[in-house]
């Protein structure tokens, strides 16, 4: 297997949340002890409900936010100190695709100028080279050079997301964080953008962190899938294996709710209640108040993320393999 392009080790990130103007500040653990790695040219899908910490993890991986604890390594080296020459060189090799393409674009500038902006910032090529690069990028995302003269408001949602993708590819990065990149698009346009992303990944040998709550899309594009719940990874494994036999009760509920050919709606697992308040995390396993299989141990002991065979790791006292180890 190829060495990991990025790996994060036990990263955590907390925020202070105050209740009212004079309320006492409470720590909200957005990311809590997360470890992930992805090999070059592969795609790691990161899934979970809103508020699970997926986007915060993506920002930490990119170096946009520092972790309170833990380490992020890119291409075998720790993240460079911000605002240094090494940091700028590293930043050119990693980019992000945002959820809202209209919000990610400046409505006052032609989109071609926005695609060229990363080249200007990093001083890549001559002015003529940059203009040619913009035209090549527009063709790469299946638009025409004429689209570069338009403004974001004159483009469709799918065209805007293609412009955002072209801008992300301008510096020829090795790594892309895709943060809910198709959730704002119609289903038919989603398929076009995902297929385009898959094609570009194959052509350019891109490594992707694909953040989404849409398991259909994650299953299509991902090599490996990690499931987050309330700031922690509860299950991780190869995409085919995880979707074929989910082990964690939370993963089982997510997979059962994802449409699939031949799957009967009667088999759907409906979770009771809402995700707990991150500022008041339950003792033990954070999922136990909603888990249909919870036992007394779940309310008192946090399950470790443990290997249960092959590439699969699960954080559950009742997972297959975990019970055998505990009984030994």
Phi, psi and omega per residue, in radians:
X1 nan 2.520 3.121
X2 -1.134 2.621 3.078
X3 -1.136 2.686 -3.130
X4 -1.182 2.428 3.028
X5 -1.344 -0.658 3.033
X6 -2.385 2.591 2.990
X7 -2.582 2.441 3.108
X8 -2.063 2.408 -3.060
X9 -2.109 1.995 3.052
X10 0.778 0.863 3.128
X11 -1.381 2.533 3.087
X12 -2.405 2.615 3.107
X13 -2.608 2.166 -3.139
X14 -2.113 2.693 3.076
X15 -2.251 2.573 3.085
X16 -1.532 2.154 3.121
X17 -2.014 2.233 -3.116
X18 -1.890 2.317 3.110
X19 -1.576 1.810 -3.117
X20 1.367 3.054 -3.079
X21 -1.151 -0.629 -3.056
X22 -1.977 0.163 -3.133
X23 -1.247 2.803 3.138
X24 -1.341 2.407 3.140
X25 -1.229 2.379 3.117
X26 -2.132 2.435 3.136
X27 -1.367 2.239 3.057
X28 -1.888 2.053 -3.093
X29 -1.537 1.596 -3.119
X30 -1.221 -0.678 3.085
X31 -2.319 2.276 -3.000
X32 -2.365 1.671 3.044
X33 1.225 0.709 -3.089
X34 -1.529 2.309 3.034
X35 -2.204 2.229 -3.117
X36 -2.537 2.715 3.028
X37 -2.648 2.591 3.114
X38 -2.465 2.282 -3.115
X39 -1.288 2.739 -3.137
X40 -1.040 2.356 3.108
X41 1.413 0.036 -3.115
X42 -1.840 2.975 3.123
X43 -2.168 2.184 3.032
X44 -1.791 2.054 3.067
X45 -1.562 2.275 3.135
X46 -2.034 2.004 -3.011
X47 -2.149 2.831 3.129
X48 2.711 2.912 3.123
X49 -1.178 2.888 3.048
X50 -1.040 2.388 -3.129
X51 1.544 0.095 -3.107
X52 -1.428 -0.207 3.120
X53 1.834 0.185 -3.074
X54 -1.127 -0.891 -3.084
X55 -1.168 -0.649 3.086
X56 -1.089 -0.706 3.077
X57 -1.043 -0.758 3.119
X58 -1.078 -0.707 3.137
X59 -1.187 -0.636 3.097
X60 -1.170 -0.742 3.124
X61 -1.021 -0.669 -3.137
X62 -1.393 -0.169 -3.092
X63 1.444 0.207 3.112
X64 -1.332 -0.406 3.040
X65 -2.354 2.445 3.106
X66 -1.448 2.505 3.038
X67 -1.327 2.594 3.022
X68 -1.200 -0.617 3.107
X69 -2.498 2.808 3.101
X70 1.627 -3.140 -3.052
X71 -2.407 2.501 3.034
X72 -1.995 2.243 3.118
X73 -2.125 2.355 3.121
X74 -2.118 2.123 -3.103
X75 0.949 0.710 3.068
X76 1.460 -0.009 -3.107
X77 -2.144 2.564 3.063
X78 -1.068 2.667 3.086
X79 -1.009 2.379 -3.098
X80 -1.230 2.783 3.105
X81 -1.167 2.261 -3.118
X82 -0.948 2.567 3.078
X83 1.238 0.176 3.056
X84 -1.685 2.922 3.117
X85 -1.079 -0.694 3.117
X86 -1.108 -0.657 3.126
X87 -1.136 -0.765 3.139
X88 -1.129 -0.686 3.099
X89 -1.137 -0.678 3.124
X90 -1.190 -0.698 -3.111
X91 -1.120 -0.564 3.124
X92 -1.139 -0.370 -3.093
X93 -1.593 -0.039 3.141
X94 -2.427 2.396 -3.088
X95 -2.458 2.979 -3.109
X96 -2.275 2.525 3.006
X97 -1.960 2.100 -3.023
X98 -1.499 2.855 -3.117
X99 -1.187 -0.776 -3.056
X100 -1.810 1.783 -3.084
X101 -1.127 -0.596 3.136
X102 -1.194 -0.683 3.102
X103 -1.224 -0.413 -3.123
X104 -1.478 -0.191 -3.116
X105 -1.907 2.618 3.078
X106 -1.499 2.063 -3.084
X107 -1.259 -0.181 -3.081
X108 -1.644 -0.118 -3.099
X109 -2.077 2.510 2.998
X110 -1.015 2.535 -3.047
X111 -1.157 -0.472 3.089
X112 -1.087 -0.679 3.106
X113 -1.155 -0.557 3.134
X114 -1.304 -0.564 3.052
X115 -1.177 -0.646 -3.113
X116 -1.299 -0.364 -3.021
X117 -0.960 -0.796 3.106
X118 -1.039 -0.577 3.110
X119 -1.189 -0.662 3.099
X120 -1.162 -0.759 -3.094
X121 -1.093 -0.752 -3.081
X122 -1.597 0.025 3.093
X123 1.092 0.723 -3.091
X124 -1.611 2.064 3.063
X125 1.305 3.044 3.060
X126 -1.452 2.911 3.076
X127 -0.937 -0.689 3.121
X128 -1.182 -0.692 3.098
X129 -1.066 -0.708 -3.110
X130 -1.149 -0.714 3.107
X131 -1.114 -0.696 3.107
X132 -1.172 -0.651 3.105
X133 -1.103 -0.708 3.109
X134 -1.077 -0.775 3.124
X135 -1.097 -0.713 3.119
X136 -1.127 -0.690 -3.133
X137 -1.171 -0.686 3.103
X138 -1.086 -0.709 3.090
X139 -1.170 -0.652 -3.116
X140 -1.086 -0.573 -3.140
X141 -1.700 0.329 3.012
X142 1.150 0.665 2.949
X143 -2.071 3.031 3.129
X144 -1.823 2.750 3.075
X145 -0.967 -0.480 3.132
X146 -1.107 -0.469 3.114
X147 -1.110 -0.430 -3.101
X148 -1.113 -0.392 -3.133
X149 -1.503 -0.126 -3.097
X150 -1.500 2.908 3.085
X151 -1.810 2.753 -3.048
X152 -0.991 -0.652 -3.107
X153 -1.167 -0.295 -3.127
X154 -1.656 0.078 -3.103
X155 -1.915 2.729 3.054
X156 -1.340 2.942 3.133
X157 -1.029 -0.743 3.131
X158 -1.149 -0.687 3.112
X159 -1.150 -0.689 3.111
X160 -1.087 -0.740 -3.123
X161 -1.177 -0.554 3.052
X162 -1.157 -0.653 3.086
X163 -1.129 -0.760 3.100
X164 -1.060 -0.699 3.107
X165 -1.150 -0.749 3.120
X166 -1.064 -0.736 3.128
X167 -1.126 -0.673 3.128
X168 -1.138 -0.505 -3.101
X169 -1.556 -0.058 -2.993
X170 -1.014 -0.723 -3.076
X171 -1.538 0.184 -3.105
X172 0.981 1.006 -3.092
X173 -1.252 2.821 3.045
X174 -1.648 -0.392 -2.940
X175 -2.401 2.297 3.098
X176 -2.148 2.322 2.926
X177 -1.733 2.064 -3.135
X178 -1.837 1.797 -3.040
X179 -1.696 1.680 -3.086
X180 0.865 0.953 -2.963
X181 -1.261 -0.248 -3.098
X182 -2.165 0.078 -3.051
X183 -1.181 -0.409 -3.127
X184 -1.574 0.087 -3.045
X185 -1.899 2.716 3.026
X186 -1.111 2.736 -3.051
X187 -1.010 -0.765 -3.120
X188 -1.132 -0.653 3.119
X189 -1.275 -0.598 3.078
X190 -0.957 -0.827 -3.102
X191 -1.069 -0.710 3.138
X192 -1.107 -0.789 -3.103
X193 -1.175 -0.725 3.134
X194 -1.130 -0.749 3.111
X195 -1.104 -0.686 3.095
X196 -1.110 -0.743 3.134
X197 -1.099 -0.721 3.095
X198 -1.095 -0.741 3.131
X199 -1.111 -0.782 -3.129
X200 -1.163 -0.624 3.099
X201 -1.080 -0.755 3.138
X202 -1.154 -0.705 -3.110
X203 -1.219 -0.680 -2.977
X204 -1.837 0.013 -3.119
X205 0.975 0.796 -3.128
X206 -1.357 2.604 2.976
X207 -1.860 2.317 -3.017
X208 -2.160 2.439 2.824
X209 -1.894 1.912 -3.022
X210 -1.853 1.872 -3.083
X211 -1.696 2.201 -3.106
X212 -2.866 2.782 2.960
X213 -1.840 -0.002 -3.116
X214 -1.638 1.788 -3.062
X215 -1.201 -0.447 3.089
X216 -1.059 -0.847 -3.114
X217 -1.179 -0.751 -3.134
X218 -1.053 -0.733 -3.133
X219 -1.121 -0.633 -3.112
X220 -1.210 -0.658 -2.931
X221 -1.806 -0.323 -2.925
X222 -1.621 2.558 2.963
X223 -1.548 -0.787 3.131
X224 -2.203 2.580 3.141
X225 -2.226 2.331 3.033
X226 -2.061 2.370 -3.105
X227 -1.895 2.202 -3.135
X228 -1.898 2.496 3.017
X229 -2.480 2.067 3.080
X230 0.906 0.825 3.018
X231 1.546 -0.051 -3.107
X232 -2.190 2.649 3.023
X233 -1.404 2.186 3.141
X234 -1.848 -0.310 3.093
X235 -2.826 2.522 3.098
X236 -2.625 2.488 3.129
X237 3.125 3.114 3.099
X238 -1.091 2.572 -3.041
X239 -1.032 -0.832 -3.095
X240 -1.070 -0.781 -3.095
X241 -1.195 -0.763 -3.084
X242 -1.128 -0.739 -3.129
X243 -1.287 -0.483 -3.140
X244 -1.304 -0.638 -3.125
X245 -2.550 1.317 3.085
X246 -1.081 2.413 -3.065
X247 -1.782 -0.790 -3.095
X248 -1.270 2.429 -3.138
X249 -0.985 -0.564 3.109
X250 -1.206 -0.770 3.093
X251 -1.089 -0.704 3.123
X252 -1.048 -0.695 3.119
X253 -1.173 -0.737 3.129
X254 -1.097 -0.813 -3.108
X255 -1.144 -0.659 -3.132
X256 -1.162 -0.448 -3.131
X257 -1.527 -0.148 -3.111
X258 -1.531 2.180 -3.134
X259 -1.040 2.395 3.102
X260 -2.631 2.495 3.127
X261 -0.988 2.285 3.085
X262 1.464 -0.110 -3.131
X263 -1.509 2.282 -3.123
X264 -1.519 2.426 -3.134
X265 -1.123 -0.392 -3.132
X266 -1.141 -0.340 -3.130
X267 -1.525 0.079 -3.092
X268 -1.249 2.399 3.087
X269 -1.671 2.057 -3.124
X270 -1.767 2.061 -3.140
X271 -1.394 2.490 3.100
X272 -1.549 2.564 3.058
X273 1.299 -3.128 3.139
X274 -1.918 2.851 3.061
X275 -0.998 2.461 -3.125
X276 -1.103 2.810 3.051
X277 -1.150 2.153 -3.132
X278 -1.030 -0.422 3.124
X279 -1.395 -0.185 3.120
X280 -2.328 1.062 -3.097
X281 -1.072 2.336 3.110
X282 -1.086 2.650 3.036
X283 -1.175 2.720 3.121
X284 1.232 -2.470 3.094
X285 -1.240 2.188 -3.092
X286 -1.120 -0.359 -3.099
X287 -1.527 -0.182 -2.948
X288 -1.069 -0.541 3.118
X289 -1.122 -0.350 -3.120
X290 -1.904 -0.059 -3.004
X291 -1.459 2.213 3.131
X292 -1.283 -0.178 -3.093
X293 -1.962 0.114 -3.010
X294 -1.043 2.483 3.055
X295 -2.074 3.068 -3.069
X296 -1.011 -0.674 -3.128
X297 -1.038 -0.556 -3.101
X298 -1.124 -0.494 -3.101
X299 -1.448 -0.145 -3.054
X300 -2.162 -0.365 -3.027
X301 -2.219 2.208 3.107
X302 -1.310 2.129 3.141
X303 -1.300 2.402 3.102
X304 -1.409 2.640 3.050
X305 -1.352 1.881 -2.984
X306 -2.175 2.590 3.094
X307 -1.241 2.399 3.115
X308 -2.147 0.254 -3.141
X309 2.224 2.341 -3.128
X310 1.120 -2.374 3.135
X311 -1.598 -0.032 -3.003
X312 -1.391 2.351 3.006
X313 -2.263 2.416 -3.086
X314 -2.421 2.448 3.059
X315 -1.859 1.418 -3.111
X316 -2.746 2.319 3.119
X317 -1.169 -0.376 -3.037
X318 -1.838 0.077 -3.108
X319 -1.160 2.583 3.076
X320 -1.022 2.240 -3.099
X321 1.744 -0.752 3.094
X322 -1.164 -0.702 -3.137
X323 -1.134 -0.677 -3.137
X324 -1.118 -0.744 3.127
X325 -1.133 -0.702 -3.114
X326 -1.161 -0.542 -3.113
X327 -1.376 -0.365 -3.082
X328 -1.253 nan nan
